[in-house]
Amino acid sequence: MAQKRRKFSPEFRDEAVKMVVMESRPIAEVAREIQVNEGTLGTWVSRYRQEHAGEEPPLNISERARLRELERENRELRMKTEFLGKSGGLLRPGIPVTEKYEFIDGEAGNFPVQQMCTWAEVSTSGFYHWRSRPLSATAKRRADLKAVILQVFSDSQETYGYRRVHAALQRMNVQAGAELVRALMRELGLLPCQPRPWRATTIADDAAPATPDLLARDFTADAPGRKLVSDITYVHTWAGFLYLATVIDCHTKAVVGWAMADHMKTSLISDALDMAARNIDLAEGCIFHSDRGSQYTSRELRSKLSSLGLRASVGRTGVCWDNAMAESFFGALKNELVHRTTFPTRAHAHRAIVRYIEMFYNRKRLHSGLGYKTPAEVHAEYGELQAAA
């Protein structure tokens, strides 16, 4: 029986070729090391060289070693410049050595300790002796709190300010006042992303029939599926804009429906509404609130709302407070994700937004309007109350 031919992944083949080409090693030697037929490896290398003919030849071992050395020296110089810049004069002559130790200790997660001691002109052994001293109960408490705060801040994707961090600590039964949390975050240099100014983007249809505002800025509801708010926004990518329509439930504050496309036609809102109808039970006469954008006042959407048994509600043009809940979500999305990320394609943005909504916003992010609970927790609590009734 003929022996089965071995299969190699593209990643394996690429790495094998690099071992020959980039490291200037003989094909026979590499073939023995990775247990591949010498002829097979030779074919891969030949194909690579044909495909890259005319390109700059790769660096040999000695050249690569020299390049790594130069890169290392450059990194060290950049680190030293950054370290000295952050010291704020603490390293000048006459400053007590303990203050230098405290600064070095605070930067231990950012720079190598031995390098910092050299730059600060203090003894490395002296620093470690100072750091090994017994901590007071207060100092230990603050150090322990800092570790927990760092973890909470990291888990929030570096979006939480001190109030949300404080709420997260309370949920973990970690006792600490809000002002202490604020002070420790300042000491740690933890700054959440800052929101940008709001800009009106609604394009109204002046010829559309008048629709009343049934919410009057009351974005509360005693049960899911009683009040919904919706809006459209856009996200910039290198390939053009990606448009996002959302539907948010006023009881849980969850994004219960969403849709994305390269257009902002009424069908985008309809798709988001269909998802909302699949995700939660919509009460007969449920209010569907939006701004006065032409998509929301169109005949097509009015027909869609009628088929779902929903009542239309519309705020005033350019008055963000009339649709504050929808605007608040978009503010969080852009502040915590979009403005911190570059999207090469619409597909990249689509994946990131889905993860933000489904994995973070609905399930993990503490909502101040829910008493620092998550939308998923509030939805579960309502279900438990209904089951017990």
Long-range contacts (C-beta under 8 A, 24 or more apart in sequence): 8-36, 13-44, 16-41, 16-44, 17-41, 17-44, 17-45, 17-48, 20-45, 21-45, 21-48, 21-49, 21-58, 22-58, 22-59, 22-64, 23-61, 24-60, 24-61, 76-115, 79-111, 79-115, 80-115, 80-119, 82-111, 83-107, 83-111, 83-115, 83-116, 83-119, 84-119, 87-120, 91-119, 91-120, 91-121, 97-122, 97-126, 98-130, 101-126, 101-127, 101-130, 101-131, 105-131, 106-187, 142-184, 145-174, 145-176, 145-180, 145-181, 145-184, 146-184, 146-187, 146-188, 148-172, 148-174, 149-181, 149-184, 149-185, 149-188, 149-190, 150-188, 150-190, 153-185, 153-190, 153-192, 155-364, 156-364, 156-365, 157-336, 157-360, 158-190, 158-192, 158-193, 159-192, 159-193, 159-335, 159-336, 159-365, 160-192, 160-366, 161-192, 163-368, 164-366, 164-368, 164-372, 167-366, 167-372, 168-366, 168-372, 170-372, 171-366, 171-372, 193-335, 193-336, 193-339, 193-340, 194-335, 195-331, 195-334, 195-335, 196-334, 196-335, 196-339, 198-320, 198-327, 198-331, 200-318, 200-320, 201-233, 201-234, 202-291, 202-292, 202-293, 202-317, 202-318, 203-293, 203-294, 204-292, 204-293, 204-294, 204-297, 204-317, 205-292, 205-293, 205-294, 205-297, 205-298, 208-292, 208-294, 208-297, 208-298, 209-297, 211-292, 211-297, 211-312, 211-313, 211-314, 212-313, 212-314, 213-289, 213-313, 213-314, 213-315, 213-316, 213-322, 214-287, 214-289, 214-311, 214-313, 215-287, 215-289, 215-313, 215-315, 215-322, 217-321, 217-322, 217-324, 219-250, 219-324, 219-325, 220-250, 220-251, 221-249, 221-250, 221-251, 222-251, 223-251, 223-283, 223-382, 224-249, 224-251, 224-252, 224-280, 224-281, 224-379, 224-382, 225-249, 225-251, 225-280, 225-281, 225-282, 225-283, 225-286, 226-250, 226-251, 226-283, 226-286, 226-287, 227-251, 227-286, 227-287, 227-289, 228-256, 228-276, 228-282, 228-286, 228-287, 228-288, 228-289, 228-310, 229-289, 229-290, 229-323, 229-325, 229-326, 230-269, 230-272, 230-273, 230-288, 230-289, 230-290, 230-296, 230-326, 231-290, 231-291, 231-323, 231-326, 231-327, 231-330, 232-264, 232-268, 232-269, 232-293, 232-295, 233-330, 233-333, 233-334, 234-264, 235-334, 235-338, 235-343, 235-349, 235-353, 236-338, 236-343, 237-343, 237-344, 237-345, 237-346, 237-348, 237-349, 238-342, 238-343, 238-344, 238-345, 239-344, 239-345, 239-346, 240-346, 242-343, 242-346, 242-349, 242-350, 242-353, 243-268, 244-353, 245-269, 245-271, 245-272, 246-272, 246-326, 246-329, 246-330, 246-357, 247-272, 247-273, 247-275, 247-276, 247-288, 248-325, 248-326, 248-329, 249-276, 249-280, 249-375, 250-325, 251-378, 251-382, 252-370, 252-375, 252-376, 252-378, 252-379, 252-382, 253-325, 253-367, 253-369, 253-370, 253-375, 253-378, 254-362, 254-375, 254-376, 254-378, 254-379, 255-329, 255-357, 255-361, 255-362, 255-375, 256-280, 258-353, 258-357, 260-346, 260-349, 260-350, 260-353, 262-346, 264-295, 265-295, 266-295, 266-298, 266-300, 266-301, 267-300, 268-295, 269-295, 269-296, 269-301, 269-304, 270-300, 270-301, 270-304, 273-304, 273-305, 273-308, 277-308, 282-308, 282-309, 282-310, 284-309, 285-309, 285-310, 285-311, 286-310, 286-311, 287-311, 287-313, 288-312, 288-313, 289-313, 289-314, 289-315, 289-323, 290-314, 290-315, 290-323, 290-326, 291-315, 291-317, 291-322, 291-323, 291-326, 292-316, 292-317, 329-361, 332-361, 332-365, 333-357, 333-361
